[in-house]
Amino acid sequence: MSCRYGAVICLVLMIALPVAPSLAQQNSTSEYAEVYFARLAFGSYGRGFGSGRGEAWLRDWPEADFHLMQGVRRLTKIDSSIEGRHVRFDDDSMFDYPAIYAVKVGFMRLSDVEAAHMREYLLRGGFLIVDDFHGPDQWAEFEASMRRVFPERPIVELPTGDEVFHVLYDVDQRTQIPGIQAVTSGRTWEHRLGVPGHWRGIYDDDDRLMVAINFNMDLGDAWEHADDPRYPEPLTALAYRFGINYLVYAMTH
């Protein structure tokens, strides 16, 4: 992106989104679209969640959401909005969204109600994208939540030939996508044993992918820093392809 374009984006964000709004404020919009960037709201380790920028579920917000949806608008004909939405798995409004993005899921500890609603959402055709969690401790926390959702369904490594990697872009490149702090320190991994990156998932009985798991990776940072010269452009481009493929897959399955 040009410096001028990046400056315009920053100005828009400063004017339109100066602070993190409440769920009700954030979801109030006059714009109608088929697809919004829907971000999962949850409290760390089962506690109640807030709307402050320090909340785990708000990592990389709003820049990551805004930049990815700008790419969706520019690169596809999907009727999409740059206005993001925040959703909860104990609220029936989640069924309005074909795809939901969850970040820092190593801090997510689902209640019985949330786990039941997530199961229903996914079995009814919903698609969950999880991102930006690293290392064995965060994996164990996330896996425990998913076992409550689907005790009978395995989490598996996604093969390169899976349709989700080819539904629009052919994404055969399995390059670990790091956060910006890892990049500036000269590495690709975060936390101990945070390498390599893994693309994992959970399928339904018809081999439809329900959950796309980006482990030891940070697509959100690649989207957030799309106009930051410190972040390598090839990694941002790759993260856009993954993100757009996920949304197209959700819309077509």
N, C-alpha and C positions, 0 to 999 in steps of 0.2 A: 504494500500500500504506500502511496505517496505521503510525504510529510504533511502536505496540505489536507489530504483526506483524513489522515490520522488526527490532525488538529480539529477538524470539523466534528469527528466522532467524539473526541474528548469534550468539546464545548457542549454538544448535545447532551452528553451524559451529565455534565456538571449542572446544566440548567434543569434537565428533566428528572434526574434521579439523585438528589443531593444526600438523602438519607435512606436507610432501609425502612420501607413502609410496613404497616401491618398486613396480614394476609388479606383482610377485607379491602384495604386501600389498594394493595398491589393488584388484586384481581378485578378491580373496578375499571372498566374500559368501555369505550364506545366503539372500538374497532372490532369488527367481526372477521374471523379467518378460520380456515379449516384446521390449521396447525399453529399452536403456540409452543414456545419453549416452556414446558411445565417442569418445575423443580420441586423435588420432594422436601417437605419440611418435617424435621424430626428433632427431638431433644437428645442430647448426648447421653448415652448409657441409660436410656429410658426416662430421663428427666423431662420436664416440660421444656418446650422450645421457646426461644425468643426471636426477635427480629433484628438484633444488633449485628454489626459486621463481624464480630468475633465468633458468631455461631458457626459450628462446623458445616452445617447444611448450606450456608450462604457463601462458602469459599468460592472465590473468583467471580461472584456476582457483583454488579450486573454486567460487567464487560464481556465475560465469556458468553453469556446468553445472547447479548446484543450482537456481538460480532458473528457468532455462528449463524444466527437467523438472517443477518445481512448477507452472508454467503448463500444461504438457502434461497433467498430472494433473487440473488444475482445469478446463481448457477442452475436453478431449477424453475419449473413453472408451478410449483406447489403454492397454493393460496395460503401464505404464511404471514404471521405478524411479528414485528420486532418487539412487541410488548410481551414480556414474560408473565408467567403465572406461577404461583406457589400453591401446592396442593398437599393434602395429608391423606394417609391411608386409613384414617378413621372418619373420612368425609366422603359422601357419595359423589361429590363433584369430580372425584378422580376419574369416574367413568366417562367424563367429557373429553378425555385426552388419550389419543392413541399411543403416545409415548410419554414416559416420565423419566426424568434424569435425577439421579441421586449421587451426591458427592460426599466424600469422607465417610463412607459407609462402615469403616472400621470403628466408628463411634455410634453406630445405629444399633439399638437394642429394642426390637419390636415387642409391643404388648400382644396379648392374645387377640384383642380386637383388631389391631393393626395387621397382624399376621393373617388373620382370617380374611380381612378386606383385600390385602395384597394378593392372596391366593385367588379370590374371586375375580379381582381385576385382571390378573394374568390369564386365568382360564377362560375368561370371556373375550379374550383377544387383545388385551393390553400388552405393552412392551416396556420393560424396565431397563434402563441403561445406568450402570453404576461405574464410578470413576474415582480416581485420586485417593486410593488407599494402598498401603505399602507394608510389606514385611509380614512375618508369621503371626504376630499378635493381632494386627488389624484383620488379617484374613480369618483367624479363628473367631473373632467377634462377629464378623459378617456372616461367616458360614453357619454359626449357631442360629442367627436370625433366620437364614434361609431354610435351615432344617425345620424350623417351626412352621414355615410357610409350606414347604414341600418335603416332608419327612421321607417320602417314597421316591423322590426324583433325584438322580445324581447331578452333581455339578461336573461338567466335562470340559476338556480342552476343545476349542472350536477348530475344526479342520480348515485349512486354507481354501478348500473348495466350497465351503458353506455359502449358501446363497446370499447371506447378509454381507459378504465381502465382494459381491459381484452384482448386486441388484441394480446399481447405477454405475459406480466406478469399480474397476477390477483392482482390488487392493490386495495384492499378493505380498507386499513388503511388510515383514514383521519386525519393524524397528521400534524399540522401546521409546515411548514419547514421554519425556521427563518434564518436571516442573522447572520454572525459570531459575530457582535457586540452585537446583542441581546443575543446570546448564552453565551458569556463571561460575560454578566451582569446578567445572571441567569434568563432570561425570554425568551419567544418565540415570542413576538410581538414587532413591531416597530410603532412609531407615536401614537397619541391618537386614541382610539377605533380601534387599529390594531389587534384585536383578536375577533373571531377566524379566521382561514384561510378559504377561500372560493374557490371552484372549480366551475367556471361559464362558460357559453358558448353561442354561437349563432349557430343555425342550418339553413340549407337550406330547400327547400320544400320537399326534399327526406329524411329528418332527418339525413343528414350527418352533422357532427360537422365541422364548418368552423373556429371558433375561440375558442381556449382553454384559459381560463382566470384564472391565478393563482393569486388571490388577497389576500393581507395580508400575502404573502409568498415570499420566495427568493430562488428559485431553483438554480439560478446562483451562489449564495454564496456556496451552498452545493456542486456544481460541482467544483467551483474554489478552495475550500479548502479541496478537496478530500484527499490530502496528508498532511493535517495540523492536528496534534494531538489535537488541541483545539476544532476542530469541530467533533461532535459525528458521529461515523461511521454509526450507524443505519439510521440517517437522510440523510447522503450522499447516502447510498444504496437505500433509498426510492426515493430520488430525481432522481437518475439514472433510476429507473424503470419508473417513470413518463416521463422523457425525452425520453427514448427509445420507450416507448409506443406511445408517440406523433409522433415521426418520423415514426414508423412502420404504424401507422394509416394513416398518410399523404401519405405514399408510396402505401397503399393498398386501398385508397378511392379517 
